[in-house]
Amino acid sequence: MEYATLAVERFDAVCRISLARESARNAQSQQMLDELDHALARAEEDDDIRVVILAGRGAHFSAGHDLKEAQAKRADFTVEERWAYESRRYYGYCLRIWDFPKPVVAQVQGACVAGGFMIANMCDLVVCADTAYFSDPVGHTLAAAATEVLIHPWVMGLRKAKEMLYTGEKVGAEEALRIGMVNRVVPEADLETATLELAQRIAQAPPFGLRLLKRSLNRTADAQGFRTALSAHFDTHQLSHLTEEFQAVRQRGLAQAIQRNKDLPARDANKAVEQSGAVSGKTGETA
């Protein structure tokens, strides 16, 4: 099946699903999210696929949610409409990656921001290029209580998650490796090969045993409150859209949210733009 926003490739027992809106820095439109969920469902049903790679074409993995589309189509959503939309396409789709019965490996280069951070860190393993960086600046740019799925403390530790979310600053590839958020860092030129080799190595294991092992490992997180914590934050995130702070951002325009940094001193403003990615003038969460 052909997708408008994805590229799907097969390498024997490995399926690579790539976000393919390169001109928009792979900002996640509604169509992309729906297609990604569909592609994953097809990969789950195919018994010949043992491992899935989730990648992004072009210079960046993903600039986050498509705020230009959000401004045009969802800016005036009621509380009920927003909850229904985000419960399905942000929270629900992410948890389906987490619960996917086969191993999923994220292949990350360039910006991996906000909504991009969410989906990459729902994967079992993360391989990233030495150029990759991770951030979630929406507390600063959108006045929102982090992204919808607060995976952050579970993959990078509580202290580092607080630092990243409170400051809006980015975490580079080597730092992500040091704190255990990613598994491997490789030169960008080697990223595709290194990720595919890892996926093919995993695919050599008996598939049903892997499925059971993944269930047990995920249950370890559940026993520590993983799912309860994520669910609680999703509701808190929805509440943050009712604040006067968020309403002010919405009135200025979601897609132009990064401009809230223009009142900072020039040095700090430039740093803030750099740290938030600034990879898309009007499309992703990073701009």
C-alpha positions as CSV (number, residue, x, y, z in Angstrom):
1,M,0.0,0.0,0.0
2,E,1.2,3.5,-0.9
3,Y,1.1,6.2,1.7
4,A,1.2,10.0,1.1
5,T,3.3,10.8,4.2
6,L,5.3,7.6,4.8
7,A,7.8,5.4,3.0
8,V,7.6,1.7,3.8
9,E,10.5,-0.6,2.9
10,R,11.2,-4.3,3.5
11,F,14.5,-5.9,4.3
12,D,13.7,-9.6,4.7
13,A,12.3,-9.8,8.3
14,V,12.7,-6.1,9.0
15,C,10.2,-3.4,8.0
16,R,11.4,0.2,7.9
17,I,8.6,2.8,8.2
18,S,9.9,6.3,7.5
19,L,8.2,9.6,8.1
20,A,8.3,11.3,4.7
21,R,7.4,14.9,4.8
22,E,10.9,16.2,4.3
23,S,9.9,19.7,3.2
24,A,8.1,20.1,6.6
25,R,10.9,18.5,8.6
26,N,8.5,15.5,9.1
27,A,6.1,17.5,11.1
28,Q,3.3,15.2,12.1
29,S,0.0,16.0,10.4
30,Q,-3.2,14.2,11.1
31,Q,-2.7,12.2,7.9
32,M,0.8,11.2,8.9
33,L,-0.3,10.0,12.3
34,D,-3.2,8.0,10.9
35,E,-1.0,6.5,8.2
36,L,1.7,5.6,10.7
37,D,-0.8,3.8,12.9
38,H,-2.2,2.0,9.9
39,A,1.3,0.9,8.7
40,L,2.2,-0.4,12.1
41,A,-1.1,-2.4,12.2
42,R,-0.2,-4.0,8.9
43,A,3.3,-4.8,10.1
44,E,1.8,-6.4,13.2
45,E,-0.4,-8.7,11.0
46,D,2.5,-9.8,8.8
47,D,4.1,-12.8,10.4
48,D,7.2,-12.5,8.1
49,I,8.0,-9.1,9.8
50,R,9.9,-9.6,13.0
51,V,11.3,-6.1,13.7
52,V,10.2,-2.6,12.7
53,I,12.4,0.4,12.3
54,L,10.8,3.8,12.7
55,A,12.8,6.5,10.9
56,G,12.5,9.9,9.3
57,R,13.6,10.9,5.9
58,G,15.7,13.9,5.3
59,A,17.8,16.0,7.7
60,H,15.5,15.5,10.7
61,F,13.6,12.8,12.4
62,S,10.6,15.0,13.3
63,A,10.0,18.6,14.2
64,G,6.9,17.6,16.2
65,H,3.2,18.1,15.6
66,D,2.2,20.2,12.6
67,L,1.2,23.4,14.4
68,K,0.2,25.1,11.1
69,E,-2.4,22.5,10.5
70,A,-3.5,22.6,14.2
71,Q,-4.0,26.4,14.0
72,A,-6.0,26.0,10.8
73,K,-8.2,23.1,11.8
74,R,-8.2,22.7,15.6
75,A,-7.6,26.1,17.2
76,D,-11.2,26.5,18.2
77,F,-11.8,22.9,19.4
78,T,-13.9,22.6,22.5
79,V,-12.5,20.8,25.5
80,E,-14.3,17.6,24.5
81,E,-13.1,17.8,20.9
82,R,-9.5,18.4,21.9
83,W,-9.6,15.5,24.4
84,A,-11.1,13.1,21.8
85,Y,-8.6,14.1,19.1
86,E,-5.5,14.0,21.3
87,S,-6.6,10.9,23.2
88,R,-6.7,9.0,20.0
89,R,-4.0,10.4,17.8
90,Y,-1.4,11.4,20.3
91,Y,-1.8,9.3,23.5
92,G,-3.5,6.3,21.9
93,Y,-1.2,6.0,18.9
94,C,1.9,6.4,21.1
95,L,0.8,3.7,23.5
96,R,0.2,1.4,20.5
97,I,3.9,1.8,19.6
98,W,4.8,1.0,23.2
99,D,2.6,-2.1,23.2
100,F,3.5,-3.2,19.6
101,P,4.2,-6.9,20.0
102,K,7.4,-6.9,18.0
103,P,10.6,-4.9,18.7
104,V,10.6,-1.4,17.3
105,V,13.9,0.5,16.8
106,A,13.9,4.3,16.3
107,Q,16.4,5.6,13.8
108,V,17.0,9.3,14.7
109,Q,18.9,12.1,13.0
110,G,18.7,15.9,13.4
111,A,15.8,17.3,15.3
112,C,13.7,14.9,17.5
113,V,11.4,17.4,19.1
114,A,8.2,17.3,21.2
115,G,5.8,15.1,19.3
116,G,8.8,13.6,17.6
117,F,10.4,12.9,21.0
118,M,7.2,11.2,22.0
119,I,7.1,8.6,19.2
120,A,10.8,8.0,19.1
121,N,10.9,7.2,22.9
122,M,7.9,4.9,22.7
123,C,10.2,2.5,20.7
124,D,12.1,-0.3,22.3
125,L,15.6,0.9,21.2
126,V,16.9,4.1,19.8
127,V,19.9,4.5,17.5
128,C,20.8,8.0,16.6
129,A,23.2,10.0,14.5
130,D,25.9,12.1,16.2
131,T,24.0,15.1,14.8
132,A,20.7,14.2,16.6
133,Y,19.3,16.3,19.4
134,F,16.2,15.9,21.5
135,S,14.0,18.6,23.1
136,D,10.5,19.4,24.3
137,P,10.2,23.2,24.5
138,V,6.4,23.4,24.6
139,G,6.4,24.6,28.2
140,H,8.2,27.8,27.0
141,T,6.7,28.1,23.5
142,L,3.1,26.9,24.0
143,A,2.5,27.3,27.7
144,A,1.5,23.6,27.7
145,A,2.4,21.1,30.4
146,A,4.8,19.1,28.2
147,T,3.7,16.9,25.4
148,E,0.7,14.6,25.7
149,V,2.7,11.5,26.6
150,L,5.1,12.2,29.4
151,I,7.6,9.5,28.6
152,H,10.5,11.7,29.5
153,P,11.3,10.6,33.1
154,W,11.0,7.0,32.1
155,V,13.7,7.2,29.4
156,M,16.1,9.8,30.8
157,G,15.6,9.9,34.5
158,L,13.6,12.3,36.7
159,R,16.3,15.0,37.2
160,K,17.3,15.2,33.5
161,A,13.6,15.3,32.5
162,K,12.9,18.2,34.8
163,E,16.0,20.1,33.5
164,M,15.0,19.6,29.9
165,L,11.3,20.4,30.3
166,Y,11.9,23.4,32.7
167,T,14.5,25.0,30.5
168,G,13.3,24.0,27.0
169,E,16.9,23.1,26.2
170,K,18.0,20.4,23.9
171,V,19.9,17.2,24.7
172,G,22.6,16.2,22.3
173,A,23.3,12.7,21.0
174,E,26.3,12.0,23.3
175,E,24.5,13.2,26.4
176,A,21.5,11.1,25.4
177,L,23.8,8.1,25.3
178,R,25.4,8.9,28.6
179,I,22.1,9.1,30.4
180,G,20.8,5.9,28.8
181,M,18.1,7.4,26.7
182,V,19.6,6.1,23.4
183,N,21.3,2.8,22.8
184,R,23.9,3.7,20.2
185,V,25.3,6.9,18.6
186,V,26.9,6.5,15.1
187,P,28.1,8.9,12.4
188,E,25.2,10.2,10.4
189,A,26.5,8.6,7.2
190,D,26.4,5.2,9.0
191,L,22.9,5.6,10.6
192,E,20.8,3.6,8.2
193,T,23.3,0.7,8.0
194,A,23.9,0.6,11.7
195,T,20.2,0.6,12.6
196,L,19.4,-2.0,10.0
197,E,22.2,-4.3,11.2
198,L,20.9,-4.0,14.8
199,A,17.3,-4.8,13.6
200,Q,18.4,-7.7,11.6
201,R,20.4,-9.1,14.5
202,I,17.2,-8.9,16.7
203,A,15.2,-10.5,14.0
204,Q,17.3,-13.6,14.3
205,A,15.7,-14.4,17.7
206,P,12.6,-16.6,17.9
207,P,9.7,-14.2,17.4
208,F,7.3,-15.6,20.0
209,G,10.0,-15.6,22.7
210,L,10.7,-12.0,21.8
211,R,7.0,-11.1,22.1
212,L,6.8,-12.6,25.5
213,L,10.0,-11.0,26.6
214,K,8.8,-7.5,25.5
215,R,5.5,-8.0,27.4
216,S,7.4,-8.9,30.6
217,L,9.8,-5.9,30.2
218,N,6.9,-3.5,29.7
219,R,5.1,-5.0,32.6
220,T,8.1,-4.1,34.7
221,A,7.4,-0.4,33.9
222,D,3.7,-0.9,34.5
223,A,4.4,-2.4,37.9
224,Q,6.3,0.9,38.7
225,G,3.3,3.0,37.6
226,F,4.2,3.7,34.0
227,R,0.7,3.6,32.5
228,T,-1.0,5.3,35.4
229,A,1.6,8.2,35.4
230,L,1.2,8.7,31.6
231,S,-2.6,8.6,31.8
232,A,-2.6,11.2,34.7
233,H,-0.3,13.5,32.8
234,F,-2.4,13.3,29.6
235,D,-5.4,14.8,31.6
236,T,-3.1,17.4,33.1
237,H,-1.9,18.3,29.7
238,Q,-5.5,18.9,28.6
239,L,-6.0,21.2,31.6
240,S,-3.1,23.3,30.5
241,H,-4.9,24.3,27.3
242,L,-7.5,26.1,29.4
243,T,-5.1,28.5,31.1
244,E,-4.8,32.2,30.2
245,E,-1.2,31.6,29.2
246,F,-2.2,29.1,26.5
247,Q,-5.0,31.3,25.3
248,A,-2.6,34.1,24.8
249,V,-0.3,31.8,22.8
250,R,-3.3,30.6,20.7
251,Q,-4.4,34.2,19.9
252,R,-0.9,35.0,18.7
253,G,-1.0,31.8,16.5
254,L,0.3,28.4,17.4
255,A,2.5,28.1,14.4
256,Q,4.3,31.3,15.4
257,A,4.7,30.3,19.0
258,I,8.5,30.4,18.9
259,Q,8.3,34.2,18.4
260,R,7.5,34.5,22.1
261,N,11.3,34.5,22.6
262,K,11.7,37.7,20.7
263,D,11.5,39.8,23.9
264,L,14.5,38.0,25.3
265,P,17.9,39.6,25.1
266,A,19.4,38.8,21.7
267,R,21.9,36.3,22.9
268,D,19.3,34.4,24.9
269,A,16.7,34.6,22.2
270,N,19.2,33.1,19.6
271,K,20.0,30.4,22.1
272,A,16.3,29.6,22.7
273,V,15.6,29.4,18.9
274,E,18.6,27.1,18.4
275,Q,17.7,24.9,21.4
276,S,14.1,24.5,20.2
277,G,15.3,23.4,16.8
278,A,14.1,26.2,14.7
279,V,13.8,23.7,11.9
280,S,10.5,24.9,10.4
281,G,9.4,28.4,10.0
282,K,5.6,27.7,10.4
283,T,5.0,24.0,10.5
284,G,6.4,22.0,13.5
285,E,6.5,22.4,17.2
286,T,10.0,23.6,17.0
287,A,9.2,26.9,15.3
